[in-house]
Amino acid sequence: MNISTSIAPLIFSILTLIACLHAFWAMGGKWPGRDDESLAKMVIGTKGLTKLPKASLTMVVATLIFIAGLIPLLLGYHQDGANTYMSLFPDSSLSILKMMNNLIPHWLLKVSMIGLTLIFLARGMVTYTLWAEKQNLEEPFRSLDKKYYAPLCLILGVGFMVLLLS
């Protein structure tokens, strides 16, 4: 397995975990906060926000994050076939990848990868700009963003770019 074929499952795994966390919040979970307000301050950071957006919106975000993680797998499957992922996923998952691969055109996967690369790189970089400093975001979000969220977005963005260019 080369570096490109190991990046797609890694991106998928990371984004699936993040999607599951969003789904957990949509169902009323509070971790890593203690209550609605502490959770909102940790994961959104907007001044005066005392709770997360509606559960339906949070679930939409969870779904979009999951789809973002699925796209590199589909692109890898499209380019390399099932052999790339034979040892990583059960046969039923490979059947789903094969079915989705037949439904989604290759050009759409490529365009999606370009978009995801730009989105994740921009999201990661914007944290370190003067514009972000002027947003006056609440703690602990601001510190967590600089230390964890933005670097993770940059790493994912680079991962998407490597896959796109390979």
DSSP file (Angstrom, degrees, kcal/mol; ACC not computed):
  #  RESIDUE AA STRUCTURE BP1 BP2  ACC     N-H-->O    O-->H-N    N-H-->O    O-->H-N    TCO  KAPPA ALPHA  PHI   PSI    X-CA   Y-CA   Z-CA
    1    1 A M              0   0    0      0, 0.0     2,-0.1     0, 0.0    83,-0.0   0.000 360.0 360.0 360.0 126.7    0.0    0.0    0.0
    2    2 A N     >  -     0   0    0      1,-0.1     4,-1.0     4,-0.0     5,-0.2  -0.315 360.0 -94.6 -88.5 176.6    1.5    3.3   -1.0
    3    3 A I  H  > S+     0   0    0      1,-0.2     4,-1.4     2,-0.2     3,-0.5   0.869 121.9  54.3 -61.0 -39.1    1.1    6.7    0.8
    4    4 A S  H  > S+     0   0    0      1,-0.2     4,-1.3     2,-0.2    -1,-0.2   0.901 107.9  48.6 -63.3 -41.3   -1.8    7.8   -1.3
    5    5 A T  H  4 S+     0   0    0      1,-0.2    -1,-0.2     2,-0.2    -2,-0.2   0.655 111.9  49.9 -77.8 -12.5   -3.9    4.7   -0.6
    6    6 A S  H  X S+     0   0    0     -4,-1.0     4,-1.1    -3,-0.5    -1,-0.2   0.682 103.6  60.4 -92.9 -19.4   -3.2    5.0    3.1
    7    7 A I  H  X S+     0   0    0     -4,-1.4     4,-2.9    -3,-0.2     5,-0.3   0.917  98.1  56.7 -71.6 -43.4   -4.2    8.7    3.2
    8    8 A A  H  X S+     0   0    0     -4,-1.3     4,-2.6     1,-0.2    65,-0.3   0.926 109.1  43.9 -58.9 -49.2   -7.8    8.1    2.0
    9    9 A P  H  > S+     0   0    0      0, 0.0     4,-2.5     0, 0.0    -1,-0.2   0.861 114.0  52.6 -64.2 -32.3   -8.8    5.6    4.7
   10   10 A L  H  X S+     0   0    0     -4,-1.1     4,-2.6     2,-0.2    -2,-0.2   0.938 111.0  45.3 -66.9 -46.4   -7.1    7.9    7.3
   11   11 A I  H  X S+     0   0    0     -4,-2.9     4,-2.8     1,-0.2     5,-0.3   0.925 113.4  51.5 -60.4 -44.6   -9.1   10.9    6.2
   12   12 A F  H  X S+     0   0    0     -4,-2.6     4,-2.3    -5,-0.3    -2,-0.2   0.924 111.2  47.4 -58.4 -45.4  -12.2    8.8    6.1
   13   13 A S  H  X S+     0   0    0     -4,-2.5     4,-2.2     2,-0.2    -2,-0.2   0.927 113.5  46.6 -64.1 -46.3  -11.6    7.6    9.7
   14   14 A I  H  X S+     0   0    0     -4,-2.6     4,-2.1     1,-0.2    -2,-0.2   0.943 116.1  44.2 -62.1 -48.7  -10.8   11.1   11.1
   15   15 A L  H  X S+     0   0    0     -4,-2.8     4,-2.5     1,-0.2    -1,-0.2   0.825 110.7  55.2 -69.9 -30.0  -13.9   12.7    9.4
   16   16 A T  H  X S+     0   0    0     -4,-2.3     4,-2.5    -5,-0.3    -1,-0.2   0.915 108.4  48.8 -66.5 -41.5  -16.1    9.8   10.4
   17   17 A L  H  X S+     0   0    0     -4,-2.2     4,-2.0     2,-0.2    -2,-0.2   0.915 112.8  47.5 -61.9 -42.6  -15.1   10.3   14.0
   18   18 A I  H  X S+     0   0    0     -4,-2.1     4,-2.1     2,-0.2    -2,-0.2   0.896 111.4  50.9 -66.6 -39.8  -15.8   14.0   13.7
   19   19 A A  H  X S+     0   0    0     -4,-2.5     4,-2.4     1,-0.2    -2,-0.2   0.906 109.2  51.2 -62.6 -41.7  -19.2   13.3   12.1
   20   20 A C  H  X S+     0   0    0     -4,-2.5     4,-2.4     1,-0.2    -1,-0.2   0.879 107.7  52.9 -63.6 -37.4  -20.1   10.9   14.9
   21   21 A L  H  X S+     0   0    0     -4,-2.0     4,-2.2     2,-0.2    -1,-0.2   0.914 109.6  48.4 -63.8 -42.5  -19.2   13.6   17.4
   22   22 A H  H  X S+     0   0    0     -4,-2.1     4,-2.4     2,-0.2    -2,-0.2   0.900 111.0  50.4 -63.6 -40.4  -21.5   16.1   15.6
   23   23 A A  H  X S+     0   0    0     -4,-2.4     4,-1.6     2,-0.2    -2,-0.2   0.900 108.3  53.5 -63.9 -39.4  -24.3   13.4   15.6
   24   24 A F  H  <>S+     0   0    0     -4,-2.4     5,-2.8     1,-0.2    -2,-0.2   0.916 110.0  47.1 -58.8 -44.9  -23.7   12.9   19.3
   25   25 A W  H ><5S+     0   0    0     -4,-2.2     3,-1.8     1,-0.2    -2,-0.2   0.895 108.0  55.7 -64.8 -39.5  -24.2   16.6   19.9
   26   26 A A  H 3<5S+     0   0    0     -4,-2.4    -1,-0.2     1,-0.3    -2,-0.2   0.824 105.8  52.6 -62.3 -30.0  -27.3   16.6   17.7
   27   27 A M  T 3<5S-     0   0    0     -4,-1.6    -1,-0.3    -3,-0.2    -2,-0.2   0.340 133.2 -89.8 -88.9   7.4  -28.7   13.9   20.0
   28   28 A G  T < 5S+     0   0    0     -3,-1.8    -3,-0.2     1,-0.3    -2,-0.1   0.457  73.9 151.5 104.1   1.2  -28.1   16.0   23.1
   29   29 A G      < -     0   0    0     -5,-2.8    -1,-0.3    -6,-0.2     6,-0.0  -0.320  27.0-166.6 -64.9 149.7  -24.6   15.0   24.0
   30   30 A K    >   +     0   0    0      3,-0.1     3,-2.4     4,-0.1     5,-0.2   0.559  29.1 154.1-114.4 -14.1  -22.5   17.6   25.9
   31   31 A W  T 3   +     0   0    0      1,-0.4     3,-0.1     3,-0.1    -6,-0.0  -0.375  66.6  23.9 -62.6 136.8  -18.9   16.1   25.7
   32   32 A P  T 3  S+     0   0    0      0, 0.0    -1,-0.4     0, 0.0     2,-0.1  -0.970 125.1  59.5 -90.1   7.8  -16.4   17.7   25.9
   33   33 A G  S <  S-     0   0    0     -3,-2.4    -3,-0.1     1,-0.1     3,-0.1  -0.237  74.8-133.4 -83.5-179.6  -18.4   20.4   27.6
   34   34 A R  S    S-     0   0    0      1,-0.2     2,-0.2    -3,-0.1    -3,-0.1   0.677  84.2  -5.0-102.6 -27.8  -20.3   20.1   30.9
   35   35 A D  S  > S-     0   0    0     -5,-0.2     4,-2.2    -6,-0.0    -1,-0.2  -0.848  90.5 -75.6-152.9-177.4  -23.5   21.7   29.6
   36   36 A D  H  > S+     0   0    0     -2,-0.2     4,-2.5     1,-0.2     5,-0.2   0.915 125.9  47.1 -57.3 -46.4  -24.9   23.6   26.6
   37   37 A E  H  > S+     0   0    0      1,-0.2     4,-2.3     2,-0.2    -1,-0.2   0.927 112.4  46.9 -66.4 -45.8  -23.0   26.8   27.3
   38   38 A S  H  > S+     0   0    0      1,-0.2     4,-1.3     2,-0.2    -1,-0.2   0.881 113.5  50.4 -65.1 -35.8  -19.6   25.2   27.9
   39   39 A L  H  X S+     0   0    0     -4,-2.2     4,-2.3     2,-0.2     5,-0.3   0.934 109.9  49.3 -65.7 -45.8  -20.0   23.1   24.8
   40   40 A A  H  X>S+     0   0    0     -4,-2.5     5,-2.3     1,-0.2     4,-2.1   0.886 110.7  50.9 -60.3 -39.7  -20.9   26.0   22.6
   41   41 A K  H  <5S+     0   0    0     -4,-2.3   100,-1.2     3,-0.2    -1,-0.2   0.794 113.6  46.1 -68.7 -27.6  -17.9   28.0   24.0
   42   42 A M  H  <5S+     0   0    0     -4,-1.3    -2,-0.2    -3,-0.3    -1,-0.2   0.857 124.8  26.2 -82.1 -36.9  -15.6   25.1   23.2
   43   43 A V  H  <5S+     0   0    0     -4,-2.3    -2,-0.2    -5,-0.1    -3,-0.2   0.600 136.2  19.7-109.9 -12.0  -16.7   24.2   19.7
   44   44 A I  T  <5S-     0   0    0     -4,-2.1    -3,-0.2    -5,-0.3    -4,-0.1   0.681  70.9-165.1-121.2 -51.4  -18.2   27.4   18.3
   45   45 A G      < +     0   0    0     -5,-2.3    93,-3.2     1,-0.2     2,-0.3   0.521  28.6 151.5  80.5   5.3  -16.8   30.3   20.3
   46   46 A T    >   -     0   0    0     -6,-0.3     3,-1.9    91,-0.2    -1,-0.2  -0.549  55.2-103.0 -72.6 132.5  -19.2   33.0   19.2
   47   47 A K  T 3  S+     0   0    0     -2,-0.3     3,-0.1     1,-0.3    -1,-0.1  -0.275 102.7  10.8 -55.7 134.6  -19.7   35.7   21.8
   48   48 A G  T 3  S+     0   0    0      1,-0.3     2,-0.4    -3,-0.1    -1,-0.3   0.362  87.9 137.8  80.3  -4.8  -23.0   35.3   23.7
   49   49 A L    <   +     0   0    0     -3,-1.9    -1,-0.3     1,-0.1    -4,-0.1  -0.619  25.0 176.8 -76.9 126.7  -23.8   31.9   22.2
   50   50 A T        +     0   0    0     -2,-0.4     2,-0.3     1,-0.2   -10,-0.2   0.482  61.2  17.9-111.4  -5.1  -25.2   29.7   25.0
   51   51 A K  S    S-     0   0    0    -14,-0.1    -1,-0.2   -11,-0.1   -14,-0.1  -0.982  82.8 -90.7-156.9 165.8  -26.0   26.5   23.0
   52   52 A L        -     0   0    0     -2,-0.3     3,-0.1     1,-0.1    -2,-0.1  -0.293  55.8 -86.5 -71.7 162.3  -25.3   24.7   19.8
   53   53 A P  S    S-     0   0    0      0, 0.0    -1,-0.1     0, 0.0     5,-0.1  -0.085  70.8 -57.0 -58.9 171.6  -27.5   25.3   16.7
   54   54 A K     >  -     0   0    0      1,-0.1     4,-2.3    -3,-0.1     3,-0.3  -0.097  50.9-114.9 -52.1 149.7  -30.7   23.2   16.3
   55   55 A A  H  > S+     0   0    0      1,-0.2     4,-2.3     2,-0.2     5,-0.2   0.858 115.1  56.6 -56.8 -38.4  -30.2   19.4   16.3
   56   56 A S  H  > S+     0   0    0      2,-0.2     4,-1.8     1,-0.2    -1,-0.2   0.901 108.9  45.6 -63.8 -40.3  -31.3   19.2   12.6
   57   57 A L  H  > S+     0   0    0     -3,-0.3     4,-2.3     2,-0.2    -1,-0.2   0.899 112.0  51.6 -69.1 -40.2  -28.6   21.7   11.5
   58   58 A T  H  X S+     0   0    0     -4,-2.3     4,-2.2     1,-0.2    -2,-0.2   0.876 109.5  50.7 -63.9 -36.5  -26.0   19.9   13.6
   59   59 A M  H  X S+     0   0    0     -4,-2.3     4,-2.4     2,-0.2    -1,-0.2   0.861 107.4  53.3 -69.9 -35.4  -27.0   16.6   12.0
   60   60 A V  H  X S+     0   0    0     -4,-1.8     4,-2.5     2,-0.2    -2,-0.2   0.927 109.5  49.0 -61.9 -44.1  -26.8   18.1    8.5
   61   61 A V  H  X S+     0   0    0     -4,-2.3     4,-2.5     1,-0.2    -2,-0.2   0.919 109.9  51.7 -61.3 -43.5  -23.2   19.2    9.4
   62   62 A A  H  X S+     0   0    0     -4,-2.2     4,-2.2     1,-0.2    -1,-0.2   0.912 110.6  48.5 -58.6 -43.3  -22.5   15.7   10.6
   63   63 A T  H  X S+     0   0    0     -4,-2.4     4,-2.5     2,-0.2    -2,-0.2   0.914 111.2  49.1 -64.7 -43.7  -23.7   14.2    7.3
   64   64 A L  H  X S+     0   0    0     -4,-2.5     4,-2.3     2,-0.2    -1,-0.2   0.885 110.5  50.8 -64.3 -38.9  -21.7   16.6    5.2
   65   65 A I  H  X S+     0   0    0     -4,-2.5     4,-1.6     2,-0.2    -1,-0.2   0.914 110.5  49.6 -64.7 -42.0  -18.5   15.9    7.2
   66   66 A F  H  X S+     0   0    0     -4,-2.2     4,-1.6     1,-0.2    -2,-0.2   0.927 110.8  49.2 -61.9 -44.5  -19.1   12.1    6.7
   67   67 A I  H  X S+     0   0    0     -4,-2.5     4,-1.8     1,-0.2    -1,-0.2   0.896 106.4  56.8 -61.8 -40.1  -19.6   12.6    3.0
   68   68 A A  H  < S+     0   0    0     -4,-2.3    -1,-0.2     1,-0.2    -2,-0.2   0.864 109.3  46.6 -59.5 -35.3  -16.4   14.7    2.8
   69   69 A G  H  X S+     0   0    0     -4,-1.6     4,-0.7    -3,-0.2    -1,-0.2   0.791 109.6  54.1 -75.7 -27.8  -14.6   11.7    4.3
   70   70 A L  H  X S+     0   0    0     -4,-1.6     4,-2.3     1,-0.2     3,-0.2   0.810  93.1  71.7 -75.0 -31.1  -16.2    9.3    1.9
   71   71 A I  H  X S+     0   0    0     -4,-1.8     4,-2.6     1,-0.2     5,-0.2   0.891  94.9  50.5 -58.5 -45.4  -15.2   11.2   -1.2
   72   72 A P  H  > S+     0   0    0      0, 0.0     4,-2.6     0, 0.0    -1,-0.2   0.893 110.5  51.2 -61.3 -36.0  -11.4   10.3   -1.0
   73   73 A L  H  X S+     0   0    0     -4,-0.7     4,-2.7   -65,-0.3    -2,-0.2   0.933 111.2  47.6 -63.2 -43.8  -12.4    6.6   -0.6
   74   74 A L  H  X S+     0   0    0     -4,-2.3     4,-2.7     2,-0.2    -1,-0.2   0.899 111.9  49.3 -64.4 -40.6  -14.6    6.8   -3.7
   75   75 A L  H  X S+     0   0    0     -4,-2.6     4,-2.4     2,-0.2     5,-0.2   0.927 112.9  47.4 -64.5 -43.9  -11.9    8.5   -5.7
   76   76 A G  H  X S+     0   0    0     -4,-2.6     4,-3.1     2,-0.2     5,-0.5   0.904 113.3  48.2 -62.9 -41.4   -9.4    5.9   -4.7
   77   77 A Y  H  X S+     0   0    0     -4,-2.7     4,-2.2     1,-0.2    -2,-0.2   0.914 111.7  50.5 -64.0 -42.2  -11.8    3.1   -5.5
   78   78 A H  H  < S+     0   0    0     -4,-2.7    -2,-0.2    -5,-0.2    -1,-0.2   0.902 119.1  36.7 -62.6 -41.3  -12.5    4.7   -8.9
   79   79 A Q  H  < S+     0   0    0     -4,-2.4    -2,-0.2    -5,-0.2    -1,-0.2   0.884 134.0  20.3 -80.6 -39.6   -8.9    5.0   -9.7
   80   80 A D  H  < S-     0   0    0     -4,-3.1     3,-0.4    -5,-0.2    -3,-0.2   0.562  96.9-134.8-111.8 -11.3   -7.4    1.8   -8.2
   81   81 A G    ><  -     0   0    0     -4,-2.2     3,-1.3    -5,-0.5     4,-0.4  -0.182  48.7 -47.6  79.8-178.4  -10.4   -0.5   -7.9
   82   82 A A  G >> S+     0   0    0      1,-0.3     3,-1.2     2,-0.2     4,-0.8   0.741 121.6  77.4 -64.6 -25.8  -11.3   -2.7   -4.9
   83   83 A N  G >4 S+     0   0    0     -3,-0.4     3,-0.5     1,-0.3     4,-0.4   0.817  85.7  63.7 -57.3 -30.7   -7.8   -4.1   -4.5
   84   84 A T  G <4 S+     0   0    0     -3,-1.3    -1,-0.3     1,-0.2     3,-0.2   0.871 116.1  26.5 -60.0 -38.3   -6.7   -0.9   -2.8
   85   85 A Y  G X> S+     0   0    0     -3,-1.2     4,-1.8    -4,-0.4     3,-1.2   0.291  85.2 112.4-112.7   9.0   -9.1   -1.4    0.1
   86   86 A M  T << S+     0   0    0     -4,-0.8    -1,-0.1    -3,-0.5    -2,-0.1   0.873  85.7  40.0 -52.2 -44.4   -9.5   -5.2    0.2
   87   87 A S  T 34 S+     0   0    0     -4,-0.4    -1,-0.3    -3,-0.2    -2,-0.1   0.600 114.9  53.5 -84.5  -9.8   -7.7   -5.5    3.5
   88   88 A L  T <4 S+     0   0    0     -3,-1.2    -2,-0.2     1,-0.1    -1,-0.2   0.789 107.8  36.8 -96.3 -30.1   -9.2   -2.4    5.1
   89   89 A F  S  < S-     0   0    0     -4,-1.8    -1,-0.1     1,-0.0     5,-0.0  -0.900  82.1-104.6-127.8 151.2  -12.9   -2.9    4.8
   90   90 A P    >>  -     0   0    0      0, 0.0     4,-1.9     0, 0.0     3,-0.7  -0.288  41.2-104.3 -67.2 160.3  -15.4   -5.8    4.9
   91   91 A D  H 3> S+     0   0    0      1,-0.3     4,-2.1     2,-0.2     5,-0.2   0.842 120.2  58.8 -55.2 -36.8  -16.8   -7.1    1.7
   92   92 A S  H 3> S+     0   0    0      1,-0.2     4,-1.7     2,-0.2    -1,-0.3   0.889 105.6  49.1 -63.3 -38.0  -20.2   -5.4    2.3
   93   93 A S  H <> S+     0   0    0     -3,-0.7     4,-2.6     1,-0.2    -1,-0.2   0.895 108.8  52.8 -66.9 -39.2  -18.4   -2.0    2.5
   94   94 A L  H  X S+     0   0    0     -4,-1.9     4,-2.6     1,-0.2    -2,-0.2   0.872 106.4  53.9 -64.1 -35.2  -16.6   -2.7   -0.7
   95   95 A S  H  X S+     0   0    0     -4,-2.1     4,-2.4     2,-0.2    -1,-0.2   0.900 109.2  48.1 -63.8 -40.3  -20.0   -3.5   -2.4
   96   96 A I  H  X S+     0   0    0     -4,-1.7     4,-2.8     2,-0.2     5,-0.2   0.924 111.6  49.6 -66.0 -43.9  -21.3   -0.1   -1.2
   97   97 A L  H  X S+     0   0    0     -4,-2.6     4,-2.7     1,-0.2    -2,-0.2   0.912 111.5  49.8 -59.9 -41.8  -18.2    1.6   -2.6
   98   98 A K  H  X S+     0   0    0     -4,-2.6     4,-1.7     2,-0.2    -2,-0.2   0.919 111.9  47.4 -63.4 -43.9  -18.6   -0.2   -5.9
   99   99 A M  H  X S+     0   0    0     -4,-2.4     4,-1.1     2,-0.2    -2,-0.2   0.934 115.1  44.9 -63.4 -46.0  -22.3    0.8   -6.1
  100  100 A M  H  X S+     0   0    0     -4,-2.8     4,-2.1     1,-0.2     3,-0.4   0.880 109.0  57.5 -65.9 -36.7  -21.5    4.4   -5.3
  101  101 A N  H  < S+     0   0    0     -4,-2.7    -1,-0.2    -5,-0.2    -2,-0.2   0.866 105.9  50.2 -60.1 -37.1  -18.6    4.4   -7.7
  102  102 A N  H  < S+     0   0    0     -4,-1.7    -1,-0.2     1,-0.2    -2,-0.2   0.762 114.1  45.2 -72.4 -24.8  -20.9    3.4  -10.5
  103  103 A L  H  < S+     0   0    0     -4,-1.1    -2,-0.2    -3,-0.4    -1,-0.2   0.770 104.2  65.0 -89.5 -28.2  -23.3    6.2   -9.7
  104  104 A I  S  < S-     0   0    0     -4,-2.1    -1,-0.1    -5,-0.1     5,-0.0  -0.857  82.4-128.1-105.0 122.1  -20.9    9.1   -9.2
  105  105 A P    >>  -     0   0    0      0, 0.0     4,-1.5     0, 0.0     3,-0.6  -0.344  17.5-122.6 -67.8 148.1  -18.9   10.3  -12.2
  106  106 A H  H 3> S+     0   0    0      1,-0.2     4,-2.2     2,-0.2     5,-0.2   0.871 110.4  57.6 -57.2 -41.3  -15.2   10.6  -11.9
  107  107 A W  H 3> S+     0   0    0      1,-0.2     4,-2.5     2,-0.2    -1,-0.2   0.863 103.9  52.9 -61.5 -35.4  -15.2   14.3  -12.8
  108  108 A L  H <> S+     0   0    0     -3,-0.6     4,-2.3     2,-0.2    -1,-0.2   0.879 108.2  50.4 -68.8 -37.4  -17.5   15.0   -9.9
  109  109 A L  H  X S+     0   0    0     -4,-1.5     4,-2.3     2,-0.2    -2,-0.2   0.913 111.1  49.1 -64.2 -42.3  -15.2   13.3   -7.5
  110  110 A K  H  X S+     0   0    0     -4,-2.2     4,-2.2     2,-0.2    -2,-0.2   0.929 112.1  47.3 -62.8 -46.3  -12.3   15.3   -8.8
  111  111 A V  H  X S+     0   0    0     -4,-2.5     4,-2.4     1,-0.2    -1,-0.2   0.903 112.1  51.1 -62.2 -41.2  -14.2   18.6   -8.5
  112  112 A S  H  X S+     0   0    0     -4,-2.3     4,-2.9     1,-0.2    -1,-0.2   0.894 108.4  51.6 -62.8 -40.4  -15.3   17.7   -5.0
  113  113 A M  H  X S+     0   0    0     -4,-2.3     4,-2.5     2,-0.2    -1,-0.2   0.888 109.1  50.5 -64.7 -39.1  -11.7   16.9   -4.0
  114  114 A I  H  X S+     0   0    0     -4,-2.2     4,-2.4     2,-0.2    -2,-0.2   0.946 112.8  46.9 -61.7 -47.4  -10.6   20.3   -5.3
  115  115 A G  H  X S+     0   0    0     -4,-2.4     4,-2.7     1,-0.2    -2,-0.2   0.922 113.3  47.5 -60.8 -45.8  -13.4   22.0   -3.3
  116  116 A L  H  X S+     0   0    0     -4,-2.9     4,-2.6     2,-0.2     5,-0.3   0.878 110.0  53.2 -65.4 -38.0  -12.6   20.0   -0.1
  117  117 A T  H  X S+     0   0    0     -4,-2.5     4,-2.3    -5,-0.2     5,-0.2   0.952 113.4  43.2 -59.3 -49.3   -8.9   20.7   -0.5
  118  118 A L  H  X S+     0   0    0     -4,-2.4     4,-2.6     2,-0.2     5,-0.2   0.906 114.2  50.6 -64.7 -42.8   -9.6   24.5   -0.7
  119  119 A I  H  X S+     0   0    0     -4,-2.7     4,-2.7    -5,-0.2     5,-0.2   0.942 114.4  42.1 -61.8 -49.3  -12.2   24.4    2.1
  120  120 A F  H  X S+     0   0    0     -4,-2.6     4,-2.1     2,-0.2    37,-0.2   0.901 116.4  47.6 -70.0 -39.8   -9.9   22.6    4.6
  121  121 A L  H  X S+     0   0    0     -4,-2.3     4,-2.5    -5,-0.3     5,-0.2   0.932 115.2  46.0 -64.8 -43.8   -6.8   24.6    3.7
  122  122 A A  H  X S+     0   0    0     -4,-2.6     4,-2.7    -5,-0.2    -2,-0.2   0.925 111.8  51.3 -63.7 -44.5   -8.7   27.9    3.9
  123  123 A R  H  X S+     0   0    0     -4,-2.7     4,-0.7    -5,-0.2    -1,-0.2   0.898 113.7  45.4 -60.1 -40.3  -10.4   26.9    7.2
  124  124 A G  H  < S+     0   0    0     -4,-2.1     3,-0.3    -5,-0.2     4,-0.3   0.900 116.4  44.0 -69.9 -40.4   -7.0   26.0    8.7
  125  125 A M  H >< S+     0   0    0     -4,-2.5     3,-1.7     1,-0.2    -2,-0.2   0.853 100.8  66.5 -75.0 -35.4   -5.2   29.1    7.5
  126  126 A V  H >< S+     0   0    0     -4,-2.7     3,-1.7     1,-0.3     6,-0.5   0.803  89.2  68.1 -60.6 -28.8   -7.9   31.7    8.4
  127  127 A T  T 3< S+     0   0    0     -4,-0.7    -1,-0.3    -3,-0.3    -2,-0.2   0.807 100.1  49.3 -57.5 -31.1   -7.3   31.0   12.1
  128  128 A Y  T <  S+     0   0    0     -3,-1.7    -1,-0.3    -4,-0.3     2,-0.2   0.146  93.8 100.4-100.1  18.7   -3.9   32.5   11.9
  129  129 A T  S <> S-     0   0    0     -3,-1.7     4,-1.5     1,-0.1     5,-0.1  -0.585  82.0-115.7-100.6 164.7   -4.9   35.8   10.1
  130  130 A L  H  > S+     0   0    0      1,-0.2     4,-1.9     2,-0.2     5,-0.2   0.850 115.6  61.7 -63.3 -34.9   -5.6   39.3   11.4
  131  131 A W  H  > S+     0   0    0      1,-0.2     4,-0.6     2,-0.2    -1,-0.2   0.919 103.4  48.6 -57.8 -44.2   -9.2   38.9   10.4
  132  132 A A  H >4 S+     0   0    0     -6,-0.5     3,-0.9     1,-0.2     5,-0.4   0.880 107.9  54.6 -65.2 -37.7   -9.6   36.0   12.8
  133  133 A E  H >< S+     0   0    0     -4,-1.5     3,-1.1     1,-0.2    -1,-0.2   0.873 105.6  53.5 -62.3 -36.4   -8.0   38.0   15.6
  134  134 A K  H 3< S+     0   0    0     -4,-1.9    -1,-0.2     1,-0.2    -2,-0.2   0.635  90.0  77.1 -74.1 -13.6  -10.5   40.7   15.0
  135  135 A Q  T << S-     0   0    0     -3,-0.9    -1,-0.2    -4,-0.6    -2,-0.2   0.671  88.4-146.7 -72.8 -14.8  -13.4   38.3   15.4
  136  136 A N    <   -     0   0    0     -3,-1.1   -89,-0.2    -4,-0.3    -3,-0.1   0.908  23.2-169.4  52.5  50.0  -12.9   38.3   19.1
  137  137 A L        -     0   0    0     -5,-0.4   -91,-0.2     1,-0.1    -1,-0.1  -0.374  21.1-105.0 -72.0 150.8  -13.9   34.7   19.6
  138  138 A E     >  -     0   0    0    -93,-3.2     4,-2.0     1,-0.1     3,-0.2  -0.325  44.6 -81.7 -75.1 154.6  -14.5   33.3   23.1
  139  139 A E  T  4 S+     0   0    0      1,-0.3   -97,-0.1     2,-0.2    -1,-0.1  -0.696 106.6  30.4 -84.7 149.0  -12.2   31.1   25.0
  140  140 A P  T  > S+     0   0    0      0, 0.0     4,-2.7     0, 0.0    -1,-0.3  -0.993 118.0  59.3 -89.3   1.8  -11.6   28.2   25.1
  141  141 A F  H  > S+     0   0    0   -100,-1.2     4,-3.3     1,-0.2     5,-0.2   0.922 102.6  54.1 -55.1 -47.1  -12.6   28.0   21.4
  142  142 A R  H  X S+     0   0    0     -4,-2.0     4,-2.0     1,-0.2    -1,-0.2   0.916 113.8  40.8 -56.7 -47.3   -9.9   30.5   20.3
  143  143 A S  H  > S+     0   0    0      2,-0.2     4,-2.3     1,-0.2    -1,-0.2   0.911 116.3  49.4 -68.0 -42.7   -7.1   28.5   22.0
  144  144 A L  H  X>S+     0   0    0     -4,-2.7     4,-3.1     1,-0.2     5,-1.7   0.875 109.7  53.3 -63.5 -37.0   -8.5   25.1   21.0
  145  145 A D  I  <>S+     0   0    0     -4,-3.3     5,-2.7    -5,-0.3    -2,-0.2   0.944 112.3  42.8 -63.6 -47.8   -8.8   26.4   17.4
  146  146 A K  I  <5S+     0   0    0     -4,-2.0    -2,-0.2    -5,-0.2    -1,-0.2   0.867 122.9  38.7 -66.0 -35.9   -5.2   27.5   17.2
  147  147 A K  I  <5S-     0   0    0     -4,-2.3    -2,-0.2    -5,-0.2    -1,-0.2   0.856 137.5  -3.5 -86.3 -36.3   -3.9   24.4   19.0
  148  148 A Y  I  X5S+     0   0    0     -4,-3.1     4,-2.3    -5,-0.2    -3,-0.2   0.754 121.5  52.4-124.5 -55.0   -6.1   21.6   17.5
  149  149 A Y  I  ><S+     0   0    0     -5,-1.7     4,-2.2     1,-0.2    -4,-0.2   0.936 112.7  42.2 -63.3 -51.5   -8.9   22.5   15.1
  150  150 A A  H  ><S+     0   0    0     -5,-2.7     4,-2.5     2,-0.2    -1,-0.2   0.932 114.9  49.3 -65.2 -45.9   -6.9   24.6   12.6
  151  151 A P  H  > S+     0   0    0      0, 0.0     4,-2.6     0, 0.0    -1,-0.2   0.907 110.9  51.5 -59.7 -38.1   -3.9   22.3   12.4
  152  152 A L  H  X S+     0   0    0     -4,-2.3     4,-2.7     2,-0.2    -2,-0.2   0.920 109.6  49.7 -62.8 -41.7   -6.2   19.4   11.9
  153  153 A C  H  X S+     0   0    0     -4,-2.2     4,-2.8    -5,-0.2    -1,-0.2   0.907 111.0  49.6 -62.8 -41.0   -7.9   21.2    9.0
  154  154 A L  H  X S+     0   0    0     -4,-2.5     4,-2.5     2,-0.2    -2,-0.2   0.917 111.3  48.6 -63.5 -42.9   -4.5   22.0    7.5
  155  155 A I  H  X S+     0   0    0     -4,-2.6     4,-2.4     2,-0.2    -2,-0.2   0.928 113.7  46.6 -62.5 -45.2   -3.4   18.4    7.7
  156  156 A L  H  X S+     0   0    0     -4,-2.7     4,-2.9     2,-0.2    -2,-0.2   0.912 111.0  52.7 -63.3 -41.8   -6.7   17.2    6.2
  157  157 A G  H  X S+     0   0    0     -4,-2.8     4,-2.2     1,-0.2    -2,-0.2   0.909 110.6  46.7 -60.2 -42.9   -6.3   19.8    3.4
  158  158 A V  H  X S+     0   0    0     -4,-2.5     4,-2.7     2,-0.2    -1,-0.2   0.894 111.1  53.0 -65.9 -39.1   -2.8   18.7    2.6
  159  159 A G  H  X S+     0   0    0     -4,-2.4     4,-2.3     2,-0.2    -2,-0.2   0.929 109.6  47.6 -60.9 -45.7   -4.1   15.1    2.6
  160  160 A F  H  X S+     0   0    0     -4,-2.9     4,-2.5     1,-0.2    -1,-0.2   0.911 112.2  50.8 -59.7 -41.7   -6.8   15.9    0.2
  161  161 A M  H  X S+     0   0    0     -4,-2.2     4,-2.4     2,-0.2    -2,-0.2   0.916 108.3  50.8 -64.9 -42.9   -4.3   17.8   -2.0
  162  162 A V  H  X S+     0   0    0     -4,-2.7     4,-1.0     1,-0.2    -1,-0.2   0.926 113.0  46.5 -59.8 -44.9   -1.9   14.8   -2.0
  163  163 A L  H  < S+     0   0    0     -4,-2.3     3,-0.4     1,-0.2    -1,-0.2   0.902 111.9  51.3 -63.7 -40.3   -4.7   12.5   -3.1
  164  164 A L  H  < S+     0   0    0     -4,-2.5    -1,-0.2     1,-0.2    -2,-0.2   0.886 114.5  42.5 -64.2 -39.1   -5.9   14.9   -5.7
  165  165 A L  H  <        0   0    0     -4,-2.4    -1,-0.2     1,-0.2    -2,-0.2   0.565 360.0 360.0 -87.2  -8.6   -2.4   15.2   -7.2
  166  166 A S     <        0   0    0     -4,-1.0    -1,-0.2    -3,-0.4    -2,-0.2   0.485 360.0 360.0 -88.7 360.0   -1.5   11.5   -7.0
